[in-house]
Amino acid sequence: MGKNKNHSDGVRQADQPDTMKASRHGFVTRSIHWLSAGLLIFGYIKGLDDVSQLADPDLLRFEVSFALVLTGVFVVRWLWTNYVAGATRLPDSAPTWEKTVSRYVHIGLYISVFTITLSGLGIALGLQLPVLSGLIVAAMIGLHELGLSILPLLWLTHIIGAIWHKVVRKDGVLESMTGKLFSRG
């Protein structure tokens, strides 16, 4: 899907030889990644204690706006990494199991985020339209809580993978997203 098209975003050319090192993500990709992470952390810190708090119209508007922004950022992120810049920086020499785990963790992250945001919007809509209250809102709350429970496990797996590449594989995958922040020298 166009993963080697955009040369300006640091994507390794298809005709270059296999390398043991990861190529660097471009500025836009890194910015979207860290913006996404920041928004998710904010969402967890700010999270509601109870759905009844959404009776406050200002809080409801904020939560809906936040969900729409987060959804929009993740849609842009998905489109950017799948059609412009390429999603992975794993070297071609990476074992198949690493590529498979990486792919499924990233897919899981997207599914979890979209489950959280879309079910949150469903809860907000259900609370505003009495015809959707009851079973529909209960189902949306269940989906929302499921996504909120799974996402931290996927984050942890993602972080462990980044550390694995830094400490064990030493292939530059972590540095491809952090730049010189975690590199030596």
C-alpha positions as CSV (number, residue, x, y, z in Angstrom):
1,M,0.0,0.0,0.0
2,G,2.4,2.8,-0.9
3,K,4.7,2.3,2.1
4,N,7.9,3.2,0.1
5,K,6.5,6.1,-1.9
6,N,7.4,9.2,0.2
7,H,11.1,9.7,0.2
8,S,10.9,13.0,2.2
9,D,9.5,11.3,5.3
10,G,12.6,9.1,5.7
11,V,11.2,5.9,4.2
12,R,13.9,3.6,2.9
13,Q,13.8,3.1,-0.8
14,A,12.6,-0.3,-2.1
15,D,15.7,-0.7,-4.3
16,Q,18.1,-0.2,-1.4
17,P,19.8,-3.3,0.1
18,D,18.4,-4.9,3.3
19,T,19.8,-3.3,6.4
20,M,20.1,-4.3,10.0
21,K,19.1,-0.8,11.1
22,A,15.7,0.9,11.1
23,S,15.2,4.0,8.9
24,R,14.0,7.1,10.7
25,H,10.4,8.2,10.8
26,G,9.8,11.7,9.4
27,F,8.8,14.7,11.3
28,V,5.1,14.4,10.5
29,T,4.9,10.8,11.5
30,R,6.7,11.4,14.8
31,S,4.5,14.4,15.5
32,I,1.3,12.5,14.9
33,H,2.6,9.6,17.0
34,W,3.5,11.7,20.0
35,L,0.3,13.9,19.7
36,S,-1.7,10.7,19.7
37,A,0.1,9.4,22.8
38,G,-0.4,12.8,24.6
39,L,-4.1,12.9,23.8
40,L,-4.5,9.3,25.1
41,I,-2.7,10.0,28.3
42,F,-4.8,13.1,28.8
43,G,-7.9,11.1,28.2
44,Y,-7.0,8.6,30.8
45,I,-6.0,11.3,33.4
46,K,-9.2,13.3,32.7
47,G,-11.5,10.3,32.4
48,L,-14.9,10.3,34.1
49,D,-15.7,8.5,37.3
50,D,-19.3,7.9,36.3
51,V,-21.5,8.4,33.3
52,S,-23.9,10.5,35.3
53,Q,-21.3,13.3,35.2
54,L,-22.4,13.7,31.5
55,A,-25.6,15.4,32.8
56,D,-23.4,18.5,33.0
57,P,-23.9,20.0,29.5
58,D,-20.4,21.7,29.4
59,L,-18.7,18.4,30.4
60,L,-20.8,16.5,27.8
61,R,-19.7,19.0,25.1
62,F,-16.1,18.8,26.1
63,E,-16.2,14.9,26.1
64,V,-17.8,14.9,22.6
65,S,-15.3,17.4,21.3
66,F,-12.4,15.5,22.7
67,A,-13.7,12.2,21.2
68,L,-14.1,13.8,17.8
69,V,-10.6,15.3,18.0
70,L,-9.0,12.0,19.1
71,T,-10.9,10.1,16.4
72,G,-9.8,12.6,13.8
73,V,-6.2,12.4,14.9
74,F,-6.2,8.6,14.7
75,V,-8.0,8.6,11.3
76,V,-5.3,11.0,10.0
77,R,-2.6,8.8,11.6
78,W,-3.9,5.7,10.0
79,L,-4.2,7.3,6.6
80,W,-0.7,8.9,6.9
81,T,1.0,5.7,7.9
82,N,-0.8,3.4,5.5
83,Y,-0.8,5.6,2.4
84,V,2.0,8.1,2.7
85,A,4.8,7.3,5.1
86,G,4.7,3.7,5.9
87,A,3.8,2.2,9.3
88,T,6.8,0.2,10.3
89,R,10.5,0.8,10.6
90,L,11.4,-2.7,11.4
91,P,14.5,-3.7,9.4
92,D,13.9,-6.2,6.6
93,S,16.1,-8.5,8.6
94,A,13.7,-8.5,11.6
95,P,12.2,-12.0,12.3
96,T,8.8,-12.7,11.1
97,W,7.4,-13.0,14.6
98,E,8.5,-9.4,15.4
99,K,6.8,-8.2,12.3
100,T,3.6,-10.1,13.1
101,V,3.5,-9.0,16.8
102,S,4.2,-5.4,15.7
103,R,1.4,-5.4,13.1
104,Y,-1.2,-6.9,15.5
105,V,-0.3,-4.6,18.4
106,H,-0.7,-1.6,16.1
107,I,-4.0,-2.9,14.7
108,G,-5.2,-3.5,18.3
109,L,-4.2,0.0,19.3
110,Y,-6.4,1.4,16.5
111,I,-9.3,-0.9,17.2
112,S,-9.1,0.0,20.9
113,V,-9.0,3.7,20.3
114,F,-11.9,3.6,17.8
115,T,-13.9,1.4,20.2
116,I,-13.4,3.9,23.0
117,T,-14.1,7.0,21.0
118,L,-17.1,5.7,19.0
119,S,-18.7,4.0,22.0
120,G,-18.2,7.2,24.0
121,L,-20.0,9.1,21.2
122,G,-22.7,6.5,21.3
123,I,-23.1,6.9,25.1
124,A,-23.4,10.7,24.6
125,L,-26.0,10.3,21.9
126,G,-27.9,7.7,23.9
127,L,-28.1,10.0,26.9
128,Q,-29.5,12.8,24.7
129,L,-32.1,10.6,22.9
130,P,-34.4,8.7,25.2
131,V,-35.2,6.2,22.5
132,L,-31.6,5.0,22.6
133,S,-31.3,4.9,26.4
134,G,-31.3,1.7,28.4
135,L,-29.9,-1.3,26.5
136,I,-28.1,0.7,23.8
137,V,-26.3,2.9,26.4
138,A,-25.5,-0.1,28.5
139,A,-24.0,-1.8,25.5
140,M,-22.0,1.3,24.6
141,I,-20.7,1.5,28.2
142,G,-19.6,-2.1,28.0
143,L,-17.8,-1.5,24.8
144,H,-16.2,1.6,26.2
145,E,-15.0,-0.1,29.3
146,L,-13.6,-3.1,27.2
147,G,-11.6,-0.7,25.0
148,L,-10.4,1.2,28.1
149,S,-9.2,-2.1,29.7
150,I,-7.4,-3.5,26.6
151,L,-5.7,-0.3,25.5
152,P,-3.2,-0.2,28.4
153,L,-2.2,-3.8,27.8
154,L,-1.4,-2.9,24.1
155,W,0.5,0.3,25.2
156,L,2.6,-1.9,27.6
157,T,3.3,-4.4,24.8
158,H,4.2,-1.5,22.5
159,I,6.6,0.0,25.0
160,I,8.2,-3.3,25.8
161,G,8.7,-3.9,22.1
162,A,10.4,-0.5,21.8
163,I,12.7,-1.3,24.7
164,W,13.4,-4.7,23.2
165,H,14.6,-3.1,20.0
166,K,16.7,-0.6,22.0
167,V,18.3,-3.1,24.5
168,V,18.3,-6.5,22.7
169,R,18.1,-5.9,19.0
170,K,19.9,-2.6,19.0
171,D,18.4,-1.9,15.5
172,G,17.4,1.7,15.9
173,V,13.6,1.1,15.9
174,L,13.1,3.1,19.1
175,E,15.3,5.9,17.8
176,S,13.3,6.0,14.6
177,M,10.4,7.5,16.6
178,T,12.3,9.4,19.3
179,G,15.2,10.8,17.3
180,K,18.3,11.4,19.3
181,L,16.4,11.4,22.6
182,F,17.4,7.8,23.5
183,S,20.5,7.4,21.3
184,R,24.1,7.4,22.6
185,G,26.6,9.9,21.5
